[in-house]
Amino acid sequence: MTFWQKYNLKIAWALVGTLVVSSLGVASLLYKPQVAKAANTPTFVRSTVCAYSGGGSTYSCTVNASTGDMLFLINGNSNTDYVSAISDTNGNSWNLAATSTLSLYSTVSAYYALNITGGTFTINATSTGSIQWYPIVAEFSNVASVSALISAQTGTGTTNPITSGNFSSLPAGTLVVAGAENYYGTGTWSAGNPSGMAIPSNGIANHNSDGTSNAALEYSVLGSTYSSSATMSWSGTVYGSLVAAAFTPSNNTYCGNGYLYCQQIEIDHNKVGGGTEDETYFPWEASSTDASIATSGNGGYVQNTTTETGSSYTGTVPADLIFTSDSSCGTKLNWEFESYNSATGNFIAWIANSSTAVSHTSNTIVWMCFDNSSVTTWQGNVSGTWNSNYVGVWHFPSNAGTLSENDSTSNGYNGSMGTWALSPTPIIDGSASTTSGNGSTYMQFHSNMLSSNALTVSCWVWTYPGLGGGNTSIFGLGVSNSDEVRLEVGTSAQLFAGAYNSKFSTSNSLVPTNGWFMAAISFNSSTGIIYYNGVNEASGSNGLSTYTSTPYIGYTDGFHGMIDECEMSNVARSAGWISTEYNNQSAPDKANYGTGGFYIIGPLQAGSGGGGATPVKSNALNINYGAVDINKGSVNIGQ
């Protein structure tokens, strides 16, 4: 009788691993994470239910979408006129899938755009006559960019359900999108066929317009070969039209070079350069709260951690998470982590491309690649992130609860902070705070840091009202009125700056008394400029000559408040550069800040190409002699 027969034990596990038997008679089935690869699966990204308009032959709706994706738009109308043309402000090519018309009462038109140029843009539609407008726009990734439409079917009727014509042998992985319109209906559509097609809770839903008409859109990704019609159901008798379109899956492949997962980060060009200039070698902040970036022991896909070289942040960071310019994960960029939480996956990073500018005319694409067990060492480049135009960069990160004043550039101009402490409410990660508010409490840097006649300094600032009783010094050079360079908050909440005792200021009541704002000054040899939240607010005709004094934060007039992310450059940055800094740092991710966000992170892509793959992960099965124990990922079985 075997051990298994003796204890009448049957186990069926759908896992793949290696059986290891130790010298103590302990058999352990150890598992490496296995990834269930999706083969070019179309993936829903988001939807926009455009506002209802009661009449007219033209209509506009603003959307946000990612480059390379597909958009699908439907619009219904309660008469025989219909949408005849669609264009958008990004120049994408729109194609008619089909128009379905029920005489006198109901019309629905469906259009699609493939391999789009993304960002925030406006879709403009024209109709054959004055119609009611209630469009729904859906975005999908991983749909082929050439000849993607397999076929479209239409249907009309006054019964339930409304059924399209038959599709013929659609292959597994096909994306089917159906849109319907009814007249004399005030309820909502419900799901029909093919099997699995449903109106999900993530935004593709009904559009209730004027109380008598209604539109809806739903989709399905076919799990097997399908030959039938698409239907959408309605409770009761309606006058309705239906269009269903089938699209082929993408031939794109993502994630390579040993990385099992990747995600696209797409920078909105409308947030760059003030709309007038590209920004070359521009370090920008990227952050994520995605649990996928946690370590594998915490349910994520990062396999190894390490420490980074040259950063002010001393905690562990992912070794096998890299940022690249290509989806095959081959061409690495420069980056620095400011923070990383291995348990949650939350991180803040700064990324720069030394060879390609961040564009103000088209969206810039960066790829984040991770899950590569063979990568165990630091892959980034902190000093390469901040090039030679930077004199110093101080993130003031939290290192295990302790404030760091270290410089992230290769210059190593670390600060001397005295009684400054870690702030309780940072804007990015850590920040420095003091309530002393006198000239003896300041943050001092190295002498002779600056030796040119150009300078740019930007900092995030929060001043404490009622402390100090005078001006708040944000930044300065030198200590005497005859030769100082200074950026301060005045007693009337204005910003003022000056060089060599010649000062200029912004209007009063500009600075909030209880909140974060970005303050910056830029000097060349003839002009000084003050920027508030990325906008040029004041300038003076006093320039900067060669200067060798010691820079400081909060000196002659003291500082009372919090300060974060100070960057000092030996060039006079442009207005476009400073506005891009503000746009990025004030509202990084569109997932949290909506259309005001600087970038959007796309869906998870698996290494075989396609997206939305579900990983299969497990822990260890240990077979020992002893008691039966089941606890968190291990099973111990004995006599």
Summary of the structure (lengths in Angstrom):
residues: 639
radius of gyration: 29.8
end to end distance: 14.4
largest distance: 98.1
contacts: 2256
relative contact order: 0.13
helix: 6%
strand: 42%
